[in-house]
Amino acid sequence: MLARFETREEISPGVWEYALTPERALDYIPGQYVDVQVLRDFSDLRGRGRIFTLTSVPNEPMLKFALKFPQPGSSYKRELWSLAPGETVKIGDAMGDVVLPKNSETPLIFIAGGLGIASFVSSLRWLESATEKRTVHLFHGRRTAEDNPYSELLARFPFTSKQQVVSPTRILVADILEVTSPKSLFFISGSQSFVENFRAELAAQGIGHERVVFDYYDGYTTL
């Protein structure tokens, strides 16, 4: 479907959240992603679209997503940056498995690297709006103290426990295991190397793959 670009807001240095108005309501679950295609004539090795996790919630009129604009950016990101308010883009169907389990008693462990936190924002916002209480442990690693997107949401959300570290300090699996129960479900999001490292470390501790849900941000070496 088509969606109209409305505005963008810088939510952390170099990180922007885009807001679009779709031509009709999009059917999606918090935590899912969409393909966003820029409807212009330009050349990019990866094509005219990119995948972005939605940071809005389904009952909002606008669709939102966040991204970084590294320098030099790709042709796609340069076109996305130059969008004028009112210009249209094409939105694909919502997809993805980084969604809350139906069983509200399942303990959740969110592990995010940098902007990977965006994969959990919609779920956290939905839990807030629904006033549904769940056990949620957050582990969030950031490159710098200023690199802190969605800081207000993360500050006010009633996490069961929360650990935020700044490089060179890193998230330790030993700390994660301290809050892990036999029924815990793990969600991992960040750069590909961040996700793969934590998947391997959890597997080495006997955490089965069926208990780990993940996505990673393609094209980023770090987030």
C-alpha positions in Angstrom: 0.0 0.0 0.0 1.0 3.6 -0.3 1.8 5.8 2.7 2.4 9.5 3.0 5.6 10.8 4.6 4.7 13.2 7.4 7.7 14.1 9.5 10.9 12.8 11.1 12.3 13.4 14.6 15.8 13.0 15.8 15.5 10.8 18.9 19.2 10.3 19.5 22.3 11.7 17.8 22.1 10.4 14.2 19.0 8.4 14.9 15.7 9.5 13.4 12.1 8.2 13.8 10.0 8.6 10.6 6.2 9.0 10.7 4.0 7.9 7.8 0.3 8.0 7.2 -0.9 4.8 5.4 -3.7 5.0 2.9 -5.6 2.4 5.0 -4.9 0.8 8.4 -2.1 -1.7 8.3 -2.7 -5.1 10.0 0.3 -5.8 12.2 1.5 -7.1 15.6 3.8 -5.1 17.8 7.4 -6.2 17.0 6.8 -6.8 13.3 8.6 -5.1 10.4 7.7 -3.8 6.9 9.5 -3.1 3.7 9.6 0.6 2.8 10.2 1.4 -0.8 11.1 4.9 -2.0 9.2 5.6 -5.2 11.9 7.5 -7.1 14.2 6.7 -10.0 17.6 5.9 -8.4 20.1 3.1 -8.3 21.1 1.2 -5.2 22.8 -2.2 -5.0 20.2 -3.4 -2.5 17.2 -2.1 -4.4 14.7 0.6 -3.6 13.4 -0.8 -0.4 14.6 -1.6 3.1 13.2 -3.5 6.1 12.3 -1.5 9.2 10.7 -2.6 12.5 7.6 -0.6 13.3 7.9 1.4 16.5 4.3 2.6 16.5 1.4 0.5 17.9 -1.5 -0.8 15.9 -4.1 1.6 17.3 -2.1 4.7 16.2 -3.0 6.5 13.0 0.6 6.7 11.8 3.3 4.1 11.2 6.7 4.9 12.7 10.1 3.4 12.3 13.7 4.4 13.3 17.0 4.3 11.5 20.5 5.7 11.5 22.0 7.8 8.8 25.7 6.9 8.6 28.0 9.0 6.5 28.4 8.3 3.7 25.0 6.8 3.4 23.6 4.5 0.8 21.7 5.9 -2.2 18.5 4.6 -0.6 19.1 6.5 2.6 19.9 9.7 0.7 16.6 9.4 -1.1 14.8 8.6 2.2 16.4 11.6 3.8 15.3 14.0 1.1 11.7 13.0 1.2 9.4 16.0 1.3 6.3 16.0 3.6 3.4 14.7 1.6 5.5 12.5 -0.7 4.5 8.8 -0.9 6.3 5.6 -0.3 5.2 2.0 -0.7 4.7 -0.2 2.4 4.8 -4.0 2.3 2.9 -6.4 4.5 3.9 -6.7 8.1 6.1 -9.7 8.9 8.4 -11.0 11.6 8.4 -13.2 14.7 9.8 -10.8 17.4 6.3 -10.5 18.9 5.0 -11.1 22.4 4.0 -14.7 23.2 0.2 -15.2 23.8 0.9 -16.6 27.2 1.3 -13.5 29.4 2.9 -15.5 32.2 6.0 -16.3 30.0 9.0 -14.3 31.4 10.6 -12.2 28.7 14.3 -11.3 28.4 15.0 -8.5 25.9 18.7 -8.2 24.7 19.4 -5.2 22.5 22.5 -3.7 21.0 22.2 0.1 20.3 19.3 0.8 17.9 18.3 -2.8 18.1 16.1 -1.6 21.0 13.7 -0.4 18.3 12.6 -4.0 17.8 11.1 -3.9 21.2 9.6 -0.4 21.3 6.2 -1.3 19.8 5.8 -4.1 22.2 6.7 -2.0 25.2 4.4 0.8 24.1 1.6 -1.7 23.6 2.1 -3.2 27.0 1.9 0.4 28.4 -1.3 1.2 26.6 -2.9 -2.1 27.5 -1.8 -1.8 31.1 -0.9 -5.5 30.9 1.7 -6.6 33.4 4.4 -9.0 32.3 7.8 -10.1 33.5 10.2 -8.2 31.3 14.0 -8.1 31.9 16.0 -5.6 29.7 19.7 -5.8 28.8 20.7 -2.9 26.5 24.2 -2.2 25.3 25.2 1.2 23.8 28.3 2.6 22.2 28.1 6.0 24.0 26.1 7.5 26.9 24.5 9.9 24.3 23.5 7.0 22.1 20.2 6.4 23.9 17.2 6.2 21.6 13.8 5.9 23.3 15.3 6.9 26.7 12.0 8.3 28.1 10.1 5.1 27.3 12.9 2.9 28.8 13.1 5.1 31.9 9.4 5.0 32.7 8.5 1.4 31.7 8.2 -0.9 34.8 10.8 -3.5 33.8 11.2 -6.3 36.3 14.9 -5.6 36.0 17.0 -3.4 33.7 20.7 -3.2 32.8 22.0 -0.6 30.4 25.7 -0.6 29.7 28.0 1.7 27.7 31.0 0.5 25.7 33.6 -0.8 26.6 31.4 -2.5 29.3 29.4 -5.2 27.7 26.4 -7.3 28.6 27.4 -10.5 30.3 25.6 -13.8 29.8 26.2 -14.5 33.4 24.1 -11.5 34.4 21.3 -12.7 32.0 21.3 -16.2 33.5 20.8 -14.7 37.0 17.3 -13.6 35.9 16.5 -16.6 33.7 13.9 -19.1 34.6 13.1 -22.4 32.9 10.3 -20.8 31.0 12.1 -17.6 30.0 11.9 -16.6 26.3 14.8 -14.6 24.9 14.6 -11.8 22.3 17.8 -10.6 20.7 18.1 -7.6 18.3 21.1 -5.6 17.1 23.8 -5.9 14.5 24.3 -9.3 12.9 27.5 -9.9 14.9 25.8 -8.9 18.2 22.9 -11.3 17.6 25.0 -14.2 16.5 27.4 -13.8 19.4 24.6 -13.9 22.0 22.8 -16.8 20.3 26.1 -18.8 20.5 26.7 -17.8 24.1 23.2 -18.7 25.2 23.4 -22.0 23.3 26.7 -22.8 25.1 24.8 -22.4 28.3 22.1 -24.9 27.3 19.5 -22.4 26.1 17.7 -24.2 23.3 17.1 -22.4 20.0 13.3 -22.8 20.5 13.6 -20.3 23.3 15.4 -17.7 21.4 13.7 -15.2 19.0 15.9 -12.8 17.1 16.3 -10.3 14.3 19.3 -8.2 13.2 19.8 -5.0 11.4 21.3 -5.8 8.0 24.0 -3.5 6.7 25.2 -2.3 10.1 28.5 -3.5 11.6 27.6 -1.8 14.9 24.4 -0.1 16.2 
